[in-house]
């Protein structure tokens, strides 16, 4: 029997080329195991079940992107490594969930799919970042019109939509395996000069594996993948070659995953987000990461029968806008609002409100204390968040009264 796979969630992925570099390494028997966001946010190669092999492929793709390497040269460089580790040619692979052994073939065709899909998606994310950081408001869809182009993709060639149109949430290319479509950024003057009109039709054609928003993939996407992977491993940790083998270190897996996320500094992003909202209340991003729960909170909530679906703590734009509307009347000053990530990371106390289930982060300040209320697994826009719903000041004596009466419980 082989030794259990050890996943070190504390170890961050290499950092250089944002998208590819920030993808985690995920063992996957089938691409369908990593549907939608997880499929794109965790670097994976179907049927490859060995972390060191995935790391080799990821590193080689990053090197190829930096150096502008062609597929032919990349394949020549990665092939000896895969051969040495027994992952080139015909290979028998065990599905850890079903115990079924299947024969797969890793050759030139498989490597081309790996190379092109990862390169094109990484370039698309970079292109989206440039577009949404520019002043141009419109995006034009462009398909390469040849015999290899899918009819649905070809039908979109030349259409123009506002960059905030819901269409781009699921149809920012690539829109399928081997899709070569791309987009152009246009200003209002460009539309007038070219005689273009904004398209108002509704479309739904992307392959099922690509029906999600890949424009703003970032570190948080990776962090959530790590977190969810850790929770699943802790629930049912298995060895590569032995079905139903329990994992003795499942608690450590979750702890490491949460500590890794918690260690990443969110402060500058949060402060910049506040500045952008103060300048422009229509700023496109509706939610921002303010911090992360820590392991003590996770364990406490789990004992209460509540399992946080994400490790992050978020704050909505509308709540921040309300707080920023008049900081003279707001319980928290502008500087205190900007320091919310610090309050979350280094609170004086973390409490649980039994009457109105929520996690309370308490930070002492002079004769008053800042109280930040976090609702766990809060539904917002069909997604689930640990969401800050209130940030205010209270008297320290009132906190003590609620603790003494049992309204609050001390977590940490």
N, C-alpha and C positions, 0 to 999 in steps of 0.2 A: 504494500500500500504506500502510495507516495505521500509526502508531507503536505499539509494544508497550504494553500496559497496564502502568502502574507502580503497584504496591501498596506503600504505606508501612506495614509492619507495626509500626514503632516508634510510630506515632501511635495512642494509645489512643482508644477510643470515648468520646464525651461521657459524663460521669458525673452522674446525677441520679436518674432513676427507674430503680431497680436493673435490672429484667429487660430492658425494652426498651432501656435505655441501654447495657447491657453486651453486647448482641448485636453481633457484627461485621457487616460488609457483605460479602455473598458473591454473586458472579456465578453465576447458575444458569439453565440452559435449561429445566429441568424440576424440579418438586418432588421427583421420585424421585432426582435427583442428590444430594439432601441428606436421605437416609433417616435416620429415627430421631433420634439426638442432634444431628447436624449440622443437620438441618432445623429443629429448634426453637432451637438455640443460636446459629445465625448468621442474622441478619435477612436475609430474601431474598424476592424477588417473582419468581415464575416468568416467564420470557421477557424480563425486563428485564436487559439486559447492560451497563449503564453505571453505574459506581460513583457518579457525582455525582447521578444520578437516584435511586438507592437511598438515598443520604445525605439527599436532599431529602424522600423519603417517610418515612424514619426520624425525621428532625427534626420533621416535621409531626405524626407520631403521638405523639411525646413531648410536644409542645406541647398537642395535643388531650387527652392524659391529664391533664396538669397543670391544664388549664383546664376539664376536664369537657365538652369540646366534643362536640356530636352528630355523627353521620355526615354529615348533610346539610351542616352548616357546614364540616366538615373537607374534604368533597369540593369544595365551592365554593372553598376556599382553595388546595387542592393542584392543582386542574384547570388553572389558567393556567400554573403552573410546568411541568406535564407537557406541555401544548400547546406552550409555548415551546421545549422541548427535543425535541419530536417524539415524545413517548411517550404520546399520547392518541389514541384512535381506532384505525384500522387501521394495522398496522405489520409490515413484513417483518423477520424476525429470523433471523440465522445461528446454527446450532448449531455451536460451535467444535470439537466432537468428531467430528461426522459430515460437516460441510460442507453439510448440508441447510438450505435456506432455507424457513421456514414463515411463514405469515401469521397473526398473532394480533390480537386486538381488546382494547384496554384501554378500558373504559368504566365505567359506573355499577356494573354487576354485579361486575366484577373488583375495583373499588375497595372495594365493600362487603365482599367476602371478605377482602381485605387488612386493612381496618379492624377488622372484628369478630374475626377470628382472633387478631390481635396483641393487641388489647385484652383479650379474654377470657383468653388464656393468661397475659398479664402479671398480671391480677388473680388468677388461680388460683395463681400462684407466690407472690404476696404473701399470699394466704390461707393457703397451706401453711406459710409462715414463721411466721405468727401462731399457727397451730395447734400446731406443734412447739416453739414457745417458751412455750406455756401449760402448765398442769398437767393439763388435760383429756386423758384417755387414749383417748377413742373418737371416731370420725368417722362421721357419718351421710350417706349418699348421697341427694341430692335431685334429682329430674328435674322439669322443667316439663311437666306432663301436658296436652298439647293435641294437635291434629291434626298438628303438625310434629315431634313427639317420636318418635324411633326406638323400635320395640317393645322391643329389647334394653335400651335406656336406661330406658325406662318400667318394665321389670320389676325394676329395682334401686331404684326409689323407696322410700325409708324404711329400707333395710337399714343395719345398724350393724356395724362391724368395728373392732377395736383399731387404733390409728393406726400400729402397727408391723406390721400384717398385710401379707403379701406382695401381697395384692390391690391395694393402693394404688400399688405400683411401676409398674403398667401401666394402672391404671384411675382414677387421680386425675383428675377432669375438668378440661378438656374431653377427650372421647374420640372426636373426629372433627370434620370440617369442619362448622361451624355448630352444634356441640353447645352447648347452653345449660345443661347440668347444673352443679350446684355442690355443695358439702359444708357440713355443720354440725359444729362441735366440741362434744362432750358429755362430761360427767364421769360417774363411776360413780353419783353421786347423781341425775344427770339421767336415767340409764337406769332407776333404781328408781322415780323420780317419774313417768316417762312409761310405765312398764311395757314397756320395750323389752328385747329379748334380742339377744345378739351372734350375727350370722349366721356359719355355718360352711361354707357352700357354696363351690364353686369356679366362677369365671366367666372367660370369655375372649371378649370381644366388641369391644374397641376397634378402630377402623380401623387398618390396618397402619402408617400414617404416625404414629400416636400410641401405638404399643406400646412405650413406654419411660417412665422415671421423670422427671417434670417438677417434682417437689416441691422439689428442692434445687438447681435450676440456679443457678449463681453465676459469678463471674469466671473460675474455672478452666475451666468449660465453654467460655467464649469463647476462652480462651488455647489450649486444645487444638484448637479449630477453626482458629484462626490457624496453629498449628504444623503440623497435618496439611495445611492448604491450602498452606502454604509449601513443604512437602516435595513435594507433588504438582506444584506449579508448577515447582519446581526440576527435577523429573524430566522434565516434558513441558510446558514453558512455551509457550503459544501466543498469538498475537494474536487480537483479536476477529474480524477479517475475513480472516485468512490461516491456513489449516490447516498444521500442521507447521512453523511458524516457530519457530526456537529462540530461547531467551531468554538474552541475553548476561550478564545480571546474576543468574542463578539462585542463585549462591553467596551474593550479598548478600541475596537474599530470605529464605533460610533463616537467615542470620546475624541479620538484623533481627528476624525472628520470635522467635528464641531470646532475643535481648537484650531484647526487649520483655517477654517472660515473666519473665526473670531479674530485671528491674528492679522488679518488683512486690513490695512488702514483705509477707512471709508471717509475720513474727515474732510479731505480736500475736495472730493467729489461733492459732498454734501454742501459745503460752503459755496462752491461754484454754482451749484444748482440754485441755491437761494438767491445769489446775485443775479442769475439769469432770469428768475421769476420776477424779481423786483424790477428788472429792466423791461420785461415783456411777459405779461400775464397769460399770453396765448402760447407760450413756449410749449413745444409738442410733447415733451416727456411728462407723463401724468403721475409718476411715482418714483421715489428715490430710496436707495438703501441708506439706512441710518446706522446700522450695526448688525449684530447677530446675537442670538441667544447663547448662553454658555451651557456647559454640560450639567451643572447643578440644576438649572432651570429645566433642562430636558428630562433629567431623572425624576425631578419633583412632579412634573406634569404627567409623565408616563405612569407614575404611581396613582395619579388622579384619574387615569383612564383617558388622558389627552396626549396624543402623539403629534407634536408639531410636524406639519407636512414640509415645512421649509426651515432652514436654520437662520435665515435673514430676518431682520426687523426693518419694516418699510414705513415711509410716510408719504401721504398723498399730496399732490400739488394743491388741491382745493383746501386742505387743512392748513398747509403752510401759507397759502395766500391769505386765508382768514387771519392767521396769526400775524402776518406781515402788514396787514391793512393799516393798522395803527398800533405800532409797538409801544406807544405811550400808554395806551389803555390795555394792551395785552399783558397777561400775567408774567410773561417772559420778555425780556428785552431782546433786541436784534442780536446782540452778542451771545446771549444765553441760548437763543434759538439755534445759532450756528454751532453752539457747543453741545447740542443734543447727542451727537455720537460719543463725545467724551463722557457725558452723564451715563450713557448706556454701557460703555466699556468699563468704567470705574465708578460704579455707584457705591454709596455708603451702605445701602441695604437693597435687597430684592425681596419683595413681598408678594403674597397671593391674596387677592380679594375674593373671599368665599361667597359673598352676597351677590356680587356682580362679576362673575369669573373673568379675571384679567391678571396679568403680571404687572406689578408696580415697581418701577425703578426710582429709588429715592436718593436724592443728592442734597446733602446739607449745605446751606448757604446763609450765613449770618443768622438772623432770628427766624428765618423762614426756610422751608425746604422745597426743592423742585420735585414734583411728582409727575413721572411720565407713565401713562397708562397704555399697555400693549395688549391688544386683543389677539389671542392665538387662533390660527386657522380661520381668519376673518375673510369672508367672500367679498371680492371686489372685482367687478367686470369679468365674471365667470372664472376667476382664478382665486387661489387661496393665499393669504399673506398673514404674517404676524404684523399687525398694523398698529401704529401709534394713533390713538383716537383722541387723546387729551394730553396736554402738557401745561401744567399749572403750578401755582405755589400754594402750600398749605402750612399750617402751624405744626411744629414738631410734636406738641402736646396732643394734637388730634390723632397723629399717627400712633402714638403710644396708647391712647384710649382704644383705638380699633384693634390693636394687637392684644391688649389686656382682655377685651371683650370677646375675642375670638373671631371678629369680623375679618381680620387679616391673619395670615400665617407667614412666618419668616422662612424664606427659601435659602437666603444666603446673606 
